Every structure is written in structure tokens, then in C-alpha cells.
Amino acid sequence: MLLHTLLHRPRLSDLRLAQMTAHLTNGAANGVSNGTYPGVSLQDLPKSHTFTANLPPDPEFKTPSDSHRATRRDLGPRMVKGALFTYVRPEETESPELLGISRTALHDLGLKDSVETTEEFKNVVAGNKLYWDNQTEEGIYPWAQCYGGWQFGSWAGQLGDGRAISLFESTNPSTRTRYEIQLKGAGRTPYSRFADGKAVLRSSIREFVVSEALNGLHIPTTRALALTLAPKSTVRRERIEPGAVVARFAESWLRIGTFDIIRARGDRKLVRTLANYVAENVYTGWESLPSVLEDASKPSPSTINPPRSVPSDKVEGAQGVEENRYTRLYREIARRNAKTVAAWQAYAFTNGVLNTDNTSLLGLSLDFGPFAFLDNFDPSYTPNHDDHALRYSYRNQPSIIWWNLVRLGETLGELIGSGGKIDDENFVEKGVSEDFAPELIKRAETIIGNVGEEYKTVFLAEYTRLMRARLGLVSEKENDFQEVFTELLNTLEALELDFNHFFRRLSPVKVSELESEEQRKQKASIFFHAEGMTATSGVTESAAREKVAAWLDRWAKRVREDWGEKDEEREKEMKKVNPKFIPRSWVLDEIIQKVEHDGERDIVKRVMAMAEHPFEEAWGGDGEEEERWCGDVPRHGRMMQCSCSS
């Protein structure tokens, strides 16, 4: 196929990516409230299976009945071609113990508060109850998705849901938002490869907490509903560990890797089918996608919030760069991911494994392995101890997400590059003709380049918006980025100061406390670690005070311009965006230790109250514990790393 030429030209992944993160290297909530809606039982929650009703199933087990009658051995693991999912049931969990739930998640799904006490709920989140009738063979049968991925820059082939099984889709009766409910650690699927399909308690606790913590921070993310211990299940990783199941949900679990596997297999018709599904069923229709931009490199109001409502058959743009509906879809995926990675950078969240199979088509934070929030500000930090080249370090995240988006652009290249011929019958059925290929290739490459500029613009605009809010700034000044943001990051890095603590501790500082240089030097110490300046920084305390004081002087002048002497109002606004609690690695390790080895259970409830509401001053639990978890990070617990094994 002539598109092969396009997809194997020199890649566009270096498209001015250095510019995209230059400032960083130098230096809403996702869920929706129930409102007054009282919620429903799990039985009464509206359910569907739009995914399996619209996309091609595993050809060896085309119906739920085919899968249900099959043995586990027959189902796989194996290669699955020409399909986007396989019907597969979870393995039953013996003697499950519900360890925790997210109250926020219950509300966002439309469930009533008491639902977690029911046997139905406990059995569903453990994988022991399906909404499928074995006798009548009716209902909704679970499934696992097929996808591939680029891992650490290399093609990894077929991956798929090796231990995740989707139970059904649910629709919140109040908000009408549809979610796909999924179990992680529910057993083997055709995509498990050589693994057991299980998840260990250690990693399950980490994912359960961080999913809801990111949502609490208003960072787009997949969600976690419940955590269940599988006491009879032992899982071999680096050691023998107890198993667990996380019930999680998202508006979609589709990822760039879903397109990757189709492209790798040369199935051009399935690329179009999946793209249509994403636009029509994951997003809210073709008309929800962004209209063409005059200049994607300029952060104008129309670039940040582009007009929409473009008819699906309309082609926009100048000759040679005509944008059809698939270009608009690609742009929307890029825009959403740009905003999400901007939020990661603004809150110092580091995913650790940003492969294409971990990059969401909805721009959600997805699949949590060796993640971490930065403690000391070190842009080169990665929480993944296997990432020796620092590919997925904090500094590289914006560039890596764009690299992944270029892989998506390559898959969609034929559709994007076709311009106005997108619905031409000959093109749809037979593909790219030899005489049309040069025009298609040039248009696709140009458009992907333009989307790169749009990605950069949206990323910088969102990052700037979040940083201004975190620093209590209201007005926009062009020199803020260099004189306030970059200088702060340089100071944090040079002095090895804690990133998120700095913003929270800055929030109550009054402008009147920073009028003299001596006052500013005295105030600087609130940002230092308990033991003072770290030896590795090579900076004396006196020099550190001077450096922080110099930045505080700049900040105080800017704050006074925006707020005058209204310190209390500013503090209130800053504390709305600067969390007191962050689920740091050392805190998660302590929780894992106490649950797994000491048999504690209430600690899960306590940490979830903090994770779901990170901006509070107190949570009504163990006050001493809360202050310790929100306080200075112990020296041994800073900048921890872990493995991908889970």
C-alpha cells in the first residue's frame, strides 16, 4: 500500500520538541457531581455495552456464548487478529474482602451512598457477579481489549488487557455520563502473554489511591471505585505477594496503542471504523470537534477555545492543508493530551511509563505503574528504576506525549492526508492511488506538523494558567514565565526544595511580611527541609536564604499588583489549587506495609478521605497521622523509585 511510504518517512517526533519543554528544563475534577440526585442501587444503574456492540470481536469467539462455553485454556493467551476485543469472564475471587471505596467515585457513577454495603456490590467489584444469565445467555458479557504499543521507543507488538476485564458500561442517571467499569487483576485473558492476569495488593493500593488523588487535583484521569483483597490468591513477582482487584472506570479505556496494533497489521478499514467509533461514541459526535485555526502557534482566544459545531462532511482550511473530520479528531486528541500533561507538570506528577499503550485517546491519566509526585524539584527524576535513559522523566513528559501522538498521526495519516477525498468511494474501498499519493503524503505531514504547533500552544497556555493560579496571580503578564515561573523552578532545583510543599506554604504568606530584605530572608526558612539545606545542594543556608528572598521579592510585587493588601482572599484562592496532601511514595509504602503486613484496614479509609479532598486543612481522622503525611518528607523517603512489576 502506498501509504507505507508516508508512514516510513523520517518521523516527525522531533518537531520543535526542544522548544516545547525549554522553559521546564531550565529551571476539573474529572468526575461530575451527583448534585441533589440521591443515587441508585447497582442493580438499577443503567447499563450498556456500546463498545462490544459496535466494534469487531475476536473471530474465534464471536459471541458471549462462544466464550462462555470455552475453557480458559482455549481462550488463550494467543494472538488475536482482526478484532478489538475478546469476550472473557473474570476469574472468581475466593473469600474477597472489600478494603476500600471512593465516595466521590460512587457519586460520579450515580450510585447511592449505602451501595458498598450490599453483597451485590461486593461481588461485582470482586469479579464474582456478572450481569449475564447463564441459562438464557442474555445480558452483558465482559470483555478485554486488544491493543499494541510502542514501549521505550520500540514496537512491542500485541499487548492488550492482560489482566483487565471490562464488566459493562454504566450511565449516571443524573448527568448522563457513560463510564466503562473494569476490573484490574481479574485473571488471565487472551492478552496475558506469559503472565497470570493477577495484580498484587501493593500496586493495587497505589493505583486505587492515585486515581482518586489525581481526580481530586482536577487532573483528567481514569478512576477507582473499589479495592478488594483476594486473600486466597498469592501472586509471584519479585516475591510471593497477596493478590487484589481494583474496580476502576473511565469514559473510555481506548488508547493510542489501540490504533497502533491496527496500523501494524495493515487493516486500513478497521482504522476508519475505530476512528468513527471514537468520534461518535467516545466523544459526543463529529460536531463536538474543533474547527480549523488561523495560526496554531499563537495563543489567541480562538486557539485556546476554538469554535466547534462543524458538520462532519465539511472540509475546512486552505488548499494543501484541507482539514476533514479525521483531522479534527486527531487535533482534539492532541489538545486533550496537551492539557493533561500540562497539569502533570504543574503538579509534578510523573507517570513513569508513558508508552503509547498508556496514552489515552481522551487525554486521561492512564495505567499507573511506577508513578510518583516529585518531592525535591529535580526535572530529570523518573520513578521507574528500569528507565536508565530517563526517557520517561518528569522533564521529558511533554515531549514523550507528543512522540506518542505522532505515532497516532502516522496511523491516521491516510485519513488525514486524503483531505476532501475522504468519502470518495474509490478511495474508501481501494485506498491511495499512485497519482494521489504525493499530495496525500504532503498534506498529512503538513497537518501533523501544524498539530504539533497546536499541541505546544495548548500545553503552554494550560501550564501557564495553572502556574498562575498556584502562585496566586490573577492578571496575565508576558514576563511572568521567565521572571516568576522559571526563576522559581531554577531556585527549587538549585536548593533541592520540595515542589508541592513550596506552593502550599507560600499560600498564607502576607505581602506585609516581605517588605524588607531581612524579612524575606527570615521567611525563606519555611520552605526548607526540617534538617535545613541538603548537603548535596552545595549551597549554604545563608546563600539559600538570599536566593529565595530574591524570588519572594518578585512574587510580592506581582501579588500586590493583583491583590493589593487582600491577603486573606488571595490565601483562600491559593489553597483551592495548592493541595495540603499529595499521595507521596513514602506515604503509600507505609500504607502498603500496614495493610499487607500489620493487618490494618481503617488506614485505607483515612487516606482516601485525604486523596479525594486534597485541599482541606484537616480530614477528621488521626490528626497526628494527617500532619505527618502532609509534612516534611523523611530523607529516606525522598525521590523513591520502584519497578513496573505489579
PEPE-V384238 format. One record per residue. N is the residue number from 1. RES is the residue in one small letter. PHI is phi in whole degrees, 0 to 359 (999 if undefined). NEAR is the number of other C-alpha atoms within 10 Angstrom. Layout:
N/RES/PHI/NEAR
N/RES/PHI/NEAR
This chain:
1/m/999/11
2/l/293/15
3/l/297/22
4/h/309/11
5/t/299/11
6/l/297/21
7/l/286/19
8/h/247/9
9/r/287/11
10/p/307/8
11/r/290/14
12/l/263/19
13/s/292/19
14/d/265/13
15/l/295/18
16/r/52/14
17/l/291/19
18/a/299/13
19/q/295/11
20/m/298/21
21/t/240/18
22/a/302/12
23/h/294/16
24/l/284/19
25/t/289/17
26/n/277/14
27/g/184/19
28/a/999/11
29/a/337/15
30/n/293/20
31/g/276/22
32/v/241/17
33/s/287/17
34/n/287/20
35/g/64/12
36/t/266/7
37/y/294/15
38/p/284/12
39/g/89/23
40/v/232/20
41/s/285/17
42/l/296/19
43/q/297/12
44/d/272/10
45/l/295/18
46/p/301/17
47/k/234/21
48/s/207/18
49/h/215/18
50/t/303/15
51/f/301/21
52/t/284/21
53/a/280/9
54/n/243/12
55/l/238/15
56/p/288/17
57/p/274/24
58/d/307/21
59/p/295/13
60/e/277/14
61/f/219/19
62/k/287/15
63/t/235/15
64/p/304/22
65/s/297/14
66/d/302/13
67/s/289/22
68/h/295/17
69/r/278/11
70/a/279/13
71/t/280/9
72/r/301/16
73/r/297/11
74/d/292/13
75/l/293/20
76/g/138/15
77/p/290/18
78/r/190/15
79/m/280/13
80/v/237/20
81/k/242/17
82/g/69/15
83/a/216/18
84/l/245/25
85/f/194/27
86/t/230/30
87/y/292/25
88/v/203/26
89/r/266/25
90/p/292/26
91/e/281/18
92/e/291/15
93/t/259/23
94/e/279/14
95/s/51/12
96/p/293/21
97/e/235/17
98/l/287/21
99/l/270/18
100/g/187/23
101/i/225/21
102/s/259/23
103/r/296/20
104/t/297/24
105/a/296/22
106/l/305/22
107/h/296/21
108/d/292/24
109/l/281/29
110/g/95/29
111/l/269/24
112/k/281/18
113/d/299/15
114/s/272/12
115/v/297/17
116/e/292/22
117/t/274/10
118/t/278/11
119/e/294/10
120/e/301/17
121/f/299/19
122/k/299/20
123/n/287/18
124/v/295/16
125/v/286/28
126/a/264/31
127/g/86/28
128/n/261/18
129/k/221/17
130/l/245/19
131/y/266/15
132/w/219/15
133/d/264/11
134/n/296/12
135/q/283/6
136/t/273/7
137/e/55/12
138/e/235/12
139/g/119/16
140/i/249/18
141/y/257/23
142/p/295/25
143/w/210/27
144/a/237/26
145/q/276/27
146/c/256/28
147/y/203/26
148/g/239/24
149/g/173/28
150/w/266/21
151/q/245/16
152/f/54/17
153/g/86/14
154/s/240/9
155/w/289/15
156/a/255/14
157/g/78/17
158/q/290/21
159/l/242/21
160/g/89/26
161/d/285/23
162/g/281/25
163/r/213/23
164/a/246/28
165/i/228/29
166/s/277/26
167/l/272/29
168/f/186/24
169/e/257/22
170/s/237/22
171/t/237/19
172/n/297/22
173/p/298/18
174/s/271/17
175/t/269/15
176/r/68/12
177/t/280/15
178/r/258/22
179/y/234/24
180/e/257/21
181/i/271/25
182/q/220/27
183/l/252/26
184/k/251/26
185/g/96/29
186/a/268/30
187/g/119/24
188/r/289/28
189/t/227/31
190/p/299/28
191/y/253/27
192/s/282/20
193/r/54/17
194/f/262/10
195/a/266/14
196/d/259/17
197/g/76/23
198/k/261/26
199/a/231/28
200/v/276/23
201/l/301/27
202/r/306/20
203/s/288/20
204/s/292/25
205/i/298/24
206/r/299/22
207/e/293/25
208/f/302/26
209/v/288/25
210/v/289/27
211/s/302/26
212/e/282/30
213/a/293/27
214/l/297/27
215/n/298/25
216/g/297/23
217/l/274/24
218/h/68/16
219/i/260/25
220/p/306/26
221/t/201/27
222/t/290/28
223/r/241/31
224/a/232/27
225/l/263/25
226/a/208/24
227/l/237/29
228/t/238/26
229/l/278/25
230/a/252/24
231/p/295/15
232/k/268/13
233/s/257/17
234/t/246/17
235/v/238/19
236/r/266/15
237/r/236/11
238/e/292/9
239/r/211/8
240/i/282/10
241/e/226/17
242/p/289/19
243/g/268/25
244/a/204/32
245/v/231/32
246/v/255/29
247/a/272/28
248/r/229/24
249/f/207/25
250/a/201/21
251/e/295/23
252/s/198/21
253/w/259/24
254/l/292/22
255/r/218/22
256/i/303/26
257/g/301/29
258/t/295/27
259/f/288/29
260/d/305/26
261/i/292/28
262/i/292/24
263/r/298/20
264/a/300/14
265/r/264/11
266/g/70/15
267/d/265/13
268/r/294/20
269/k/291/14
270/l/289/18
271/v/302/21
272/r/295/17
273/t/301/13
274/l/293/19
275/a/299/20
276/n/299/17
277/y/297/17
278/v/299/20
279/a/293/21
280/e/270/14
281/n/238/17
282/v/268/20
283/y/279/19
284/t/260/11
285/g/112/17
286/w/301/22
287/e/285/18
288/s/276/19
289/l/272/26
290/p/286/23
291/s/285/26
292/v/298/23
293/l/255/18
294/e/287/12
295/d/211/13
296/a/292/20
297/s/277/17
298/k/254/16
299/p/281/16
300/s/282/15
301/p/305/9
302/s/288/16
303/t/284/21
304/i/287/18
305/n/230/12
306/p/291/13
307/p/296/15
308/r/230/14
309/s/60/12
310/v/273/19
311/p/304/15
312/s/299/15
313/d/269/13
314/k/277/10
315/v/249/21
316/e/244/19
317/g/103/14
318/a/287/10
319/q/299/9
320/g/96/15
321/v/229/20
322/e/300/19
323/e/253/24
324/n/265/27
325/r/296/28
326/y/286/25
327/t/294/29
328/r/298/26
329/l/295/24
330/y/301/24
331/r/297/25
332/e/295/23
333/i/298/21
334/a/295/29
335/r/297/23
336/r/295/20
337/n/293/27
338/a/299/26
339/k/292/23
340/t/292/25
341/v/292/29
342/a/297/26
343/a/292/24
344/w/304/22
345/q/293/23
346/a/290/20
347/y/248/25
348/a/60/22
349/f/270/20
350/t/238/26
351/n/291/25
352/g/96/28
353/v/217/27
354/l/273/26
355/n/286/22
356/t/294/28
357/d/283/26
358/n/248/24
359/t/245/25
360/s/283/23
361/l/285/26
362/l/256/27
363/g/73/22
364/l/264/25
365/s/294/23
366/l/219/23
367/d/55/19
368/f/264/23
369/g/252/21
370/p/276/25
371/f/279/25
372/a/190/28
373/f/268/26
374/l/301/26
375/d/266/24
376/n/298/22
377/f/282/24
378/d/225/24
379/p/301/19
380/s/272/13
381/y/291/23
382/t/230/31
383/p/280/27
384/n/268/24
385/h/286/14
386/d/266/15
387/d/268/16
388/h/293/10
389/a/274/9
390/l/60/18
391/r/302/20
392/y/254/26
393/s/292/23
394/y/307/27
395/r/300/23
396/n/272/24
397/q/303/23
398/p/299/26
399/s/292/23
400/i/292/22
401/i/298/24
402/w/294/25
403/w/305/22
404/n/296/23
405/l/293/27
406/v/293/23
407/r/300/24
408/l/295/24
409/g/299/27
410/e/295/25
411/t/293/24
412/l/275/25
413/g/306/25
414/e/297/28
415/l/290/27
416/i/295/29
417/g/288/33
418/s/288/26
419/g/56/25
420/g/286/16
421/k/270/15
422/i/303/19
423/d/253/14
424/d/298/11
425/e/302/10
426/n/295/12
427/f/294/16
428/v/299/15
429/e/276/11
430/k/249/11
431/g/92/20
432/v/276/20
433/s/282/14
434/e/297/10
435/d/284/8
436/f/271/14
437/a/303/19
438/p/301/17
439/e/295/13
440/l/297/25
441/i/298/22
442/k/297/14
443/r/296/23
444/a/299/28
445/e/296/22
446/t/295/15
447/i/295/23
448/i/299/26
449/g/298/18
450/n/295/19
451/v/294/25
452/g/299/28
453/e/295/20
454/e/295/24
455/y/303/28
456/k/298/29
457/t/296/22
458/v/294/26
459/f/301/27
460/l/295/20
461/a/295/19
462/e/290/20
463/y/298/22
464/t/297/19
465/r/301/17
466/l/292/19
467/m/293/23
468/r/300/21
469/a/297/18
470/r/295/23
471/l/266/23
472/g/77/26
473/l/264/23
474/v/253/15
475/s/281/13
476/e/253/12
477/k/234/10
478/e/299/7
479/n/274/9
480/d/301/19
481/f/301/17
482/q/280/14
483/e/279/13
484/v/251/18
485/f/293/21
486/t/295/18
487/e/296/21
488/l/295/21
489/l/298/22
490/n/298/17
491/t/293/19
492/l/300/21
493/e/291/19
494/a/296/19
495/l/261/26
496/e/55/22
497/l/264/22
498/d/285/21
499/f/294/22
500/n/287/22
501/h/299/24
502/f/303/16
503/f/292/22
504/r/295/23
505/r/287/14
506/l/286/21
507/s/307/22
508/p/274/16
509/v/293/18
510/k/270/17
511/v/300/20
512/s/295/12
513/e/274/13
514/l/236/21
515/e/287/14
516/s/251/12
517/e/296/15
518/e/295/14
519/q/298/13
520/r/294/23
521/k/294/20
522/q/294/16
523/k/292/18
524/a/303/22
525/s/294/17
526/i/292/14
527/f/264/21
528/f/278/21
529/h/293/19
530/a/302/14
531/e/273/9
532/g/91/13
533/m/290/20
534/t/287/17
535/a/295/10
536/t/288/9
537/s/290/13
538/g/70/12
539/v/241/15
540/t/287/13
541/e/297/16
542/s/297/10
543/a/294/12
544/a/295/22
545/r/299/23
546/e/296/17
547/k/292/20
548/v/294/23
549/a/299/23
550/a/296/17
551/w/290/18
552/l/300/24
553/d/297/16
554/r/298/14
555/w/297/22
556/a/300/20
557/k/296/14
558/r/292/20
559/v/296/21
560/r/297/15
561/e/298/13
562/d/273/16
563/w/240/17
564/g/66/13
565/e/256/14
566/k/278/13
567/d/295/18
568/e/293/14
569/e/294/12
570/r/296/22
571/e/302/18
572/k/300/13
573/e/292/17
574/m/294/23
575/k/287/23
576/k/286/17
577/v/239/22
578/n/247/26
579/p/292/24
580/k/278/24
581/f/248/26
582/i/230/26
583/p/285/21
584/r/286/22
585/s/300/24
586/w/291/18
587/v/292/17
588/l/297/19
589/d/298/15
590/e/295/13
591/i/296/21
592/i/301/22
593/q/300/14
594/k/288/15
595/v/284/19
596/e/286/16
597/h/256/9
598/d/258/10
599/g/74/11
600/e/287/14
601/r/233/15
602/d/297/12
603/i/297/20
604/v/294/20
605/k/298/16
606/r/294/17
607/v/289/23
608/m/291/22
609/a/300/22
610/m/285/28
611/a/294/25
612/e/287/23
613/h/226/21
614/p/287/26
615/f/265/20
616/e/289/15
617/e/272/15
618/a/208/16
619/w/236/14
620/g/76/10
621/g/257/15
622/d/281/11
623/g/302/11
624/e/295/9
625/e/296/13
626/e/301/19
627/e/294/14
628/r/293/12
629/w/293/22
630/c/266/20
631/g/270/14
632/d/299/17
633/v/287/21
634/p/304/13
635/r/304/11
636/h/288/8
637/g/258/14
638/r/276/16
639/m/54/20
640/m/289/20
641/q/232/17
642/c/214/16
643/s/261/15
644/c/280/16
645/s/292/11
646/s/205/20
